[in-house]
Amino acid sequence: MKTAKRFLAALMAFVMVASLSCTFAFASKGYADIIDASELGYNSYFVFGDSIATGYLTEQSDVDIKDVVIGQTLRDGETTYGAYPTMIADGLGLDTTSNPFGYFGKGNTTNDADAWGWKKDQYQFYNYARDGLTSHDIRCMLDPSYYNKMTQEDKDIFKLTVDGDFTKRGGAGFTEMQKHVHDDLGKSDVITIWFGSNDLLFYVLQTTLTLVNDSSISDAVNGALASLGIGGAFDALVNAAVLVGKMPLVLATLVTQSSKANANFAENWDAILKIVNEDKKPGAKIYVGDIYNSNAGLKFTSTDQFRIGQLLGFSSNEINNVIRSTSKYRNTYTVVHTAGVEQYLPDWEPIDQWQQALNEGYFYTMFMVTAHPRFNGQVYLANEFLKAMKADA
């Protein structure tokens, strides 16, 4: 069991999926390509999101994938240059530094004189985005009693994503968020909500690892984790799975277990939207994004015209069906087609080149970069939300 937990911990870090300009005060039209929506007259903006909303890795958008440095660039609610919520706030004409969580500059320097303080009665930008959040985590943020209703599997993942070392403040920060989230929702004129990818990644992968449960894979991962860190551990995982012939089982299990993640998401989505609608002030508008398939660009070989990754969109389609059609609260929010960002995601290396990527040590980096929009993708996302807001005016 201890080995399995270490194995899972390595994968959790790998998917902590599911994040910048100088440290000057942001002003309206700080981004040249962002739609100006300041005429809407919104005075405050609230965000729920995961690492896509925190702008994970966007500070290295101009760096070749092989040269990207994967480090602890995780965020806890700070304003981040190059993240779509910051761009939205900027397009709305808001002061993006007016955020109780502080803000990040392009040089990764933090100005947190007012961070985590809630020192003012009103802020303009309430950013509750955090890397790795699942629908369970966000539901628990809004309803702390929900933790006691979680399965042990849910709690184990919650401890990794919230209490672990993957965020600067861990569980203490999450508890602080729980104290303020309802009031902040009630102070906001517009709300964006976008998450779901981590539900697929965390819950499906955990089950897959339990079923595969091969000691040679576990030994390879644990050895690499000790000597090479998380990136090396994931490389070792893929190498070992191929060597012992377990990749077909891994892929098959990912498919069959995704239904569980979809069911969890559907239940949590409605529970979350119920609370958000109860907390928001009258007239506040809610915009939600549909999730994308980060593997859409995956293909077998360099010359293969058929992209196998397109088949992997079935799970995201199930979640999107909840968001777009079946939720009980569907008439309370506007859906924004954020899944269109797939066109801006870098392609995976073809499968026949994976071994080279593993040998040269950038497979893990390739996954992380491919899973998260770079700067041009973040611009696309921000503008899709802003276009929807202007259309509603």
Backbone torsions as a table, in degrees:
resi	resn	phi	psi	omega
1	MET	NA	-40.1	179.0
2	LYS	-61.3	-41.2	178.8
3	THR	-63.7	-41.1	-179.7
4	ALA	-62.7	-38.1	179.8
5	LYS	-66.7	-39.7	178.2
6	ARG	-66.0	-38.5	178.5
7	PHE	-61.5	-46.7	179.7
8	LEU	-64.3	-40.9	-179.4
9	ALA	-59.5	-38.5	178.4
10	ALA	-63.5	-41.7	-179.2
11	LEU	-71.6	-34.1	178.1
12	MET	-58.8	-42.8	-179.7
13	ALA	-67.2	-35.3	-178.9
14	PHE	-65.1	-37.0	-177.4
15	VAL	-92.4	-6.3	-177.6
16	MET	-59.7	86.5	-166.9
17	VAL	-125.1	-39.4	-76.7
18	ALA	-2.2	NA	NA
19	SER	NA	NA	NA
20	LEU	NA	110.4	136.6
21	SER	-68.2	178.0	-176.0
22	CYS	-59.5	168.4	-176.2
23	THR	-87.3	55.9	174.5
24	PHE	-101.8	164.9	179.2
25	ALA	-69.1	133.1	179.3
26	PHE	-76.3	146.1	179.2
27	ALA	-133.7	166.4	179.6
28	SER	-57.4	144.4	-178.6
29	LYS	62.2	35.0	176.4
30	GLY	-75.0	-12.6	179.3
31	TYR	-118.9	120.5	-171.2
32	ALA	-60.6	-35.1	-172.6
33	ASP	-99.0	9.7	-178.5
34	ILE	-92.5	135.7	-179.8
35	ILE	-61.5	136.7	176.2
36	ASP	-84.2	115.7	178.5
37	ALA	-123.8	24.8	-176.3
38	SER	-65.0	-21.1	-179.2
39	GLU	-68.6	-13.1	179.6
40	LEU	-68.2	-22.3	174.3
41	GLY	75.7	20.5	176.8
42	TYR	-72.6	139.1	-179.4
43	ASN	-104.8	-12.3	180.0
44	SER	-156.4	148.7	-172.0
45	TYR	-138.1	133.6	-176.2
46	PHE	-119.8	139.0	-176.7
47	VAL	-127.3	132.3	161.3
48	PHE	-111.5	131.8	178.8
49	GLY	-173.3	177.6	178.9
50	ASP	-113.9	-148.2	-173.7
51	SER	-66.7	-22.2	175.3
52	ILE	-65.5	-41.3	179.9
53	ALA	-73.4	-22.8	177.3
54	THR	-83.3	-5.4	179.4
55	GLY	73.5	35.4	-176.3
56	TYR	-55.9	124.1	176.9
57	LEU	74.7	3.2	-177.4
58	THR	-67.0	-21.2	178.6
59	GLU	-67.5	-11.2	178.3
60	GLN	-115.5	29.3	-176.0
61	SER	-62.4	-28.0	-178.5
62	ASP	-91.5	4.5	-177.0
63	VAL	-95.1	136.0	175.7
64	ASP	-59.1	143.5	-175.3
65	ILE	-51.9	-41.6	-177.3
66	LYS	-64.8	-19.8	-175.8
67	ASP	-106.7	-1.1	179.1
68	VAL	-65.2	136.8	178.4
69	VAL	-98.7	115.1	178.2
70	ILE	-88.3	114.8	-179.2
71	GLY	-138.8	-170.3	179.9
72	GLN	-81.3	71.9	179.5
73	THR	-99.6	28.0	-176.7
74	LEU	-72.9	153.7	-175.8
75	ARG	-122.2	151.6	172.6
76	ASP	-124.2	73.1	173.7
77	GLY	82.6	-5.6	-178.5
78	GLU	-66.4	152.9	167.5
79	THR	-66.1	129.9	-178.8
80	THR	-125.4	127.1	175.9
81	TYR	-62.9	134.1	178.3
82	GLY	89.3	3.0	176.2
83	ALA	-98.3	141.5	-172.6
84	TYR	-60.5	-35.5	178.0
85	PRO	-64.3	-36.4	176.5
86	THR	-62.5	-41.4	178.9
87	MET	-65.6	-38.6	177.6
88	ILE	-62.6	-48.6	179.3
89	ALA	-58.1	-40.4	178.7
90	ASP	-64.0	-44.0	179.0
91	GLY	-64.6	-27.9	178.0
92	LEU	-81.4	-3.1	179.0
93	GLY	81.2	20.8	-178.1
94	LEU	-92.0	158.6	174.6
95	ASP	-84.1	104.9	-174.6
96	THR	-72.4	-11.4	174.8
97	THR	-84.7	-7.4	177.1
98	SER	-84.0	74.2	-171.0
99	ASN	-142.9	124.1	-177.5
100	PRO	-62.8	-13.2	-178.3
101	PHE	-94.5	-3.0	-178.7
102	GLY	86.1	-169.5	-179.4
103	TYR	-150.3	158.0	-178.4
104	PHE	-108.1	145.0	173.8
105	GLY	-103.5	170.7	-176.2
106	LYS	-63.1	-27.3	179.4
107	GLY	-86.4	14.9	-179.0
108	ASN	61.4	28.3	174.2
109	THR	-97.1	139.0	-174.5
110	THR	-106.0	129.6	169.9
111	ASN	-103.2	97.4	-175.1
112	ASP	-122.0	35.7	178.3
113	ALA	-59.0	-31.4	179.9
114	ASP	-113.7	12.3	-174.7
115	ALA	-72.4	140.2	177.1
116	TRP	57.7	25.3	-177.2
117	GLY	-105.8	-27.7	-173.6
118	TRP	45.5	51.0	-174.0
119	LYS	-82.9	-10.3	178.9
120	LYS	-116.9	157.2	178.7
121	ASP	-71.0	-29.9	-175.6
122	GLN	-140.4	131.5	172.3
123	TYR	-115.6	163.8	179.2
124	GLN	-94.5	-19.8	-172.8
125	PHE	-138.3	103.1	177.6
126	TYR	-100.5	102.7	-172.3
127	ASN	-105.6	96.3	179.5
128	TYR	-95.1	29.5	174.5
129	ALA	-81.4	142.4	178.8
130	ARG	-151.7	138.6	-179.3
131	ASP	-59.9	137.6	171.9
132	GLY	84.5	-1.6	-175.4
133	LEU	-64.4	137.5	172.8
134	THR	-106.0	174.1	177.5
135	SER	-64.9	-31.1	175.6
136	HIS	-61.7	-43.9	-177.6
137	ASP	-63.8	-45.1	-177.9
138	ILE	-68.5	-38.0	176.1
139	ARG	-62.1	-40.6	180.0
140	CYS	-69.7	-30.1	175.9
141	MET	-62.3	-39.3	-178.9
142	LEU	-83.0	-29.8	-177.1
143	ASP	-136.0	88.6	-177.5
144	PRO	-56.4	-27.8	-179.2
145	SER	-68.2	-17.4	-179.3
146	TYR	-63.0	-26.7	-179.7
147	TYR	-54.9	-38.7	-178.2
148	ASN	-71.3	-13.3	178.9
149	LYS	-95.7	-9.7	-178.6
150	MET	-69.1	151.4	170.3
151	THR	-72.1	166.7	178.7
152	GLN	-63.6	-34.6	176.3
153	GLU	-61.0	-44.6	178.6
154	ASP	-61.0	-43.0	-178.4
155	LYS	-66.3	-38.2	179.5
156	ASP	-61.9	-42.1	179.4
157	ILE	-71.5	-38.8	177.3
158	PHE	-56.5	-42.2	-178.9
159	LYS	-66.3	-32.7	178.5
160	LEU	-74.0	-41.6	-175.0
161	THR	-82.3	-29.9	-174.8
162	VAL	-108.4	-46.5	-177.0
163	ASP	-87.5	-11.7	-174.6
164	GLY	-76.4	-167.5	-176.5
165	ASP	-92.1	12.2	-173.7
166	PHE	-86.3	-8.3	174.1
167	THR	-127.0	156.0	-172.5
168	LYS	-65.9	-34.2	-173.5
169	ARG	-111.4	-5.7	174.3
170	GLY	55.8	-146.3	-176.6
171	GLY	-62.3	-31.7	179.6
172	ALA	-63.7	-40.9	177.6
173	GLY	-66.6	-39.7	179.6
174	PHE	-62.5	-42.0	178.0
175	THR	-61.9	-38.9	178.0
176	GLU	-65.3	-38.9	176.4
177	MET	-60.4	-41.8	-178.6
178	GLN	-59.0	-30.5	-177.8
179	LYS	-73.0	-25.4	-170.8
180	HIS	-111.7	-18.9	-167.4
181	VAL	-59.6	-39.3	-177.1
182	HIS	-67.3	-44.3	178.7
183	ASP	-62.8	-41.6	-177.1
184	ASP	-68.0	-36.2	173.8
185	LEU	-60.1	-40.3	-177.4
186	GLY	-72.6	-11.1	179.6
187	LYS	-100.1	-2.9	-169.3
188	SER	-101.2	140.5	179.8
189	ASP	-83.8	-28.3	-177.7
190	VAL	-143.2	144.0	-174.8
191	ILE	-132.2	132.8	170.8
192	THR	-116.9	141.4	-178.2
193	ILE	-133.1	124.7	177.4
194	TRP	-154.6	110.6	176.4
195	PHE	-162.1	174.8	178.3
196	GLY	140.2	-29.9	-177.7
197	SER	-61.3	-38.3	-177.7
198	ASN	-68.8	-25.2	174.6
199	ASP	-59.4	-45.7	179.1
200	LEU	-65.3	-48.3	-173.8
201	LEU	-65.3	-50.3	-175.1
202	PHE	-70.1	-51.7	-171.6
203	TYR	-74.3	-37.5	178.8
204	VAL	-69.6	-43.1	-178.6
205	LEU	-67.0	-37.1	179.5
206	GLN	-61.1	-46.2	179.1
207	THR	-63.9	-40.3	179.8
208	THR	-60.2	-43.9	-179.2
209	LEU	-64.6	-38.2	179.3
210	THR	-62.9	-40.3	-178.2
211	LEU	-74.7	-39.1	-179.9
212	VAL	-68.2	-52.2	170.4
213	ASN	37.6	59.7	-179.9
214	ASP	-107.2	124.3	-174.8
215	SER	-63.7	-32.6	-179.7
216	SER	-66.6	-35.3	176.0
217	ILE	-69.6	-46.3	-179.7
218	SER	-60.1	-43.5	-179.8
219	ASP	-62.7	-41.5	-179.5
220	ALA	-64.7	-42.6	-178.7
221	VAL	-66.8	-45.8	-178.2
222	ASN	-65.6	-36.9	177.5
223	GLY	-65.1	-43.5	179.6
224	ALA	-69.4	-34.5	179.1
225	LEU	-61.7	-39.9	-178.7
226	ALA	-70.4	-36.5	-172.7
227	SER	-102.4	-27.5	-172.0
228	LEU	-119.8	-9.8	-178.2
229	GLY	86.5	-174.3	-173.3
230	ILE	-61.4	-43.5	-178.8
231	GLY	-59.3	-45.7	178.0
232	GLY	-64.7	-33.9	179.5
233	ALA	-65.2	-40.3	179.7
234	PHE	-70.2	-40.1	175.5
235	ASP	-56.9	-43.4	-179.8
236	ALA	-64.5	-37.1	178.6
237	LEU	-58.8	-50.4	-177.8
238	VAL	-65.3	-44.5	178.6
239	ASN	-58.3	-48.4	-176.6
240	ALA	-66.3	-40.4	179.9
241	ALA	-61.1	-38.8	178.0
242	VAL	-67.1	-44.9	-175.5
243	LEU	-64.0	-35.7	-177.9
244	VAL	-96.0	8.7	174.6
245	GLY	72.7	26.5	-176.9
246	LYS	-99.3	-2.8	-178.9
247	MET	-60.5	-39.7	176.5
248	PRO	-59.3	-39.9	178.7
249	LEU	-66.9	-40.4	178.4
250	VAL	-59.1	-49.8	-177.4
251	LEU	-64.5	-41.6	-179.4
252	ALA	-64.6	-39.9	-179.0
253	THR	-69.3	-36.8	176.2
254	LEU	-56.5	-38.7	-178.9
255	VAL	-69.8	-49.9	-172.6
256	THR	-71.4	-28.7	-176.4
257	GLN	-89.8	-6.8	-177.6
258	SER	-65.4	-24.2	-178.8
259	SER	-62.2	-32.7	178.6
260	LYS	-64.8	-45.9	179.9
261	ALA	-61.5	-39.2	-179.8
262	ASN	-65.4	-39.8	179.2
263	ALA	-66.3	-42.3	177.5
264	ASN	-59.5	-45.7	-178.4
265	PHE	-61.1	-45.6	-177.2
266	ALA	-58.5	-44.2	179.3
267	GLU	-65.1	-46.1	-177.1
268	ASN	-68.9	-36.6	-178.8
269	TRP	-57.6	-48.6	-179.0
270	ASP	-67.3	-36.8	178.3
271	ALA	-63.9	-40.0	179.7
272	ILE	-68.2	-47.3	-178.6
273	LEU	-65.5	-30.8	176.3
274	LYS	-61.0	-47.8	-178.2
275	ILE	-68.5	-42.7	179.9
276	VAL	-58.8	-43.3	-180.0
277	ASN	-67.6	-31.6	177.0
278	GLU	-72.4	-34.1	-174.2
279	ASP	-85.9	-32.2	-172.6
280	LYS	-66.5	153.6	179.1
281	LYS	-77.8	156.1	-179.4
282	PRO	-57.4	134.4	178.5
283	GLY	89.9	-14.6	177.2
284	ALA	-66.0	139.0	-176.4
285	LYS	-105.5	145.4	-177.8
286	ILE	-115.5	131.5	176.5
287	TYR	-125.0	129.7	-178.5
288	VAL	-122.5	149.7	178.7
289	GLY	-103.7	150.6	172.1
290	ASP	-93.2	148.2	-173.3
291	ILE	-83.4	158.1	-176.7
292	TYR	-112.4	167.8	177.8
293	ASN	-96.3	104.0	-176.7
294	SER	-71.4	-8.5	179.1
295	ASN	-101.1	12.0	-173.8
296	ALA	-57.7	-30.8	-177.2
297	GLY	-88.6	7.2	-177.2
298	LEU	-78.9	130.9	177.1
299	LYS	-140.3	166.7	-174.6
300	PHE	-70.2	-51.0	-175.6
301	THR	-135.3	170.0	-179.0
302	SER	-63.0	-28.4	-177.5
303	THR	-98.6	-3.0	-176.9
304	ASP	-71.3	123.4	179.3
305	GLN	-82.1	-19.5	-179.4
306	PHE	-92.6	126.0	-178.2
307	ARG	-96.2	106.4	-179.2
308	ILE	-60.0	-29.2	-178.6
309	GLY	-60.9	-24.3	179.2
310	GLN	-64.8	-29.7	178.1
311	LEU	-67.6	-25.0	-176.1
312	LEU	-78.8	3.5	178.6
313	GLY	-80.4	-1.7	-175.0
314	PHE	-63.5	-37.7	-178.5
315	SER	-69.7	-43.6	177.8
316	SER	-64.2	-31.6	177.8
317	ASN	-65.0	-35.7	178.7
318	GLU	-64.8	-44.6	177.6
319	ILE	-64.7	-41.8	-179.9
320	ASN	-64.4	-28.7	177.5
321	ASN	-64.9	-37.1	176.1
322	VAL	-63.8	-50.0	-176.5
323	ILE	-62.4	-45.0	-172.8
324	ARG	-83.2	-28.9	-166.9
325	SER	-131.8	-49.2	-164.1
326	THR	-96.1	-11.1	-179.6
327	SER	-60.9	140.8	177.2
328	LYS	-63.7	-19.7	-175.8
329	TYR	-106.7	19.3	-175.9
330	ARG	-57.0	-31.0	-177.7
331	ASN	-82.5	3.4	-178.6
332	THR	-101.7	-2.5	-177.6
333	TYR	-144.4	160.9	175.7
334	THR	-102.6	130.9	178.7
335	VAL	-88.1	130.8	177.9
336	VAL	-107.8	132.4	-175.0
337	HIS	-79.1	68.7	178.6
338	THR	-71.5	-18.1	178.4
339	ALA	-61.7	-17.6	177.5
340	GLY	-65.1	-9.2	179.4
341	VAL	-69.0	-12.2	179.1
342	GLU	-52.5	-33.5	-178.3
343	GLN	-65.8	-17.8	-178.7
344	TYR	-101.2	-1.5	-179.5
345	LEU	-78.9	139.5	174.8
346	PRO	-63.0	146.3	177.2
347	ASP	-71.5	145.9	166.5
348	TRP	-64.6	155.9	165.0
349	GLU	-65.7	141.6	175.7
350	PRO	-57.4	152.7	-175.9
351	ILE	-57.1	-33.6	-178.3
352	ASP	-71.1	-6.4	177.2
353	GLN	-110.3	5.1	-178.9
354	TRP	-61.1	-39.2	-177.7
355	GLN	-61.4	-39.3	177.1
356	GLN	-63.5	-42.1	178.6
357	ALA	-62.9	-38.5	177.4
358	LEU	-66.6	-44.5	-178.7
359	ASN	-62.9	-36.7	-177.5
360	GLU	-90.0	0.3	170.8
361	GLY	78.2	23.4	179.8
362	TYR	-122.1	15.1	179.3
363	PHE	-63.4	-48.2	179.7
364	TYR	-59.8	-43.0	178.1
365	THR	-61.8	-41.5	179.8
366	MET	-60.0	-42.3	179.0
367	PHE	-61.6	-49.2	-175.7
368	MET	-64.3	-42.1	-179.3
369	VAL	-67.6	-39.7	-178.1
370	THR	-69.3	-31.5	-177.0
371	ALA	-78.0	-18.0	-175.5
372	HIS	-119.7	132.7	178.8
373	PRO	-61.7	140.8	172.7
374	ARG	-85.0	-170.6	-170.1
375	PHE	-57.0	-44.9	-178.0
376	ASN	-65.4	-31.3	175.9
377	GLY	-69.3	-38.2	177.9
378	GLN	-65.3	-37.9	175.7
379	VAL	-60.7	-45.1	178.3
380	TYR	-57.7	-47.4	-178.0
381	LEU	-61.3	-47.2	-179.4
382	ALA	-59.3	-44.4	-177.9
383	ASN	-67.8	-32.9	176.8
384	GLU	-64.0	-42.4	176.6
385	PHE	-64.7	-45.5	-177.7
386	LEU	-64.5	-37.8	177.1
387	LYS	-62.5	-40.1	178.6
388	ALA	-65.2	-40.5	179.7
389	MET	-65.1	-42.2	179.6
390	LYS	-66.7	-35.0	-179.7
391	ALA	-66.6	-28.3	-179.3
392	ASP	-81.4	-15.5	-172.8
393	ALA	-66.6	NA	NA
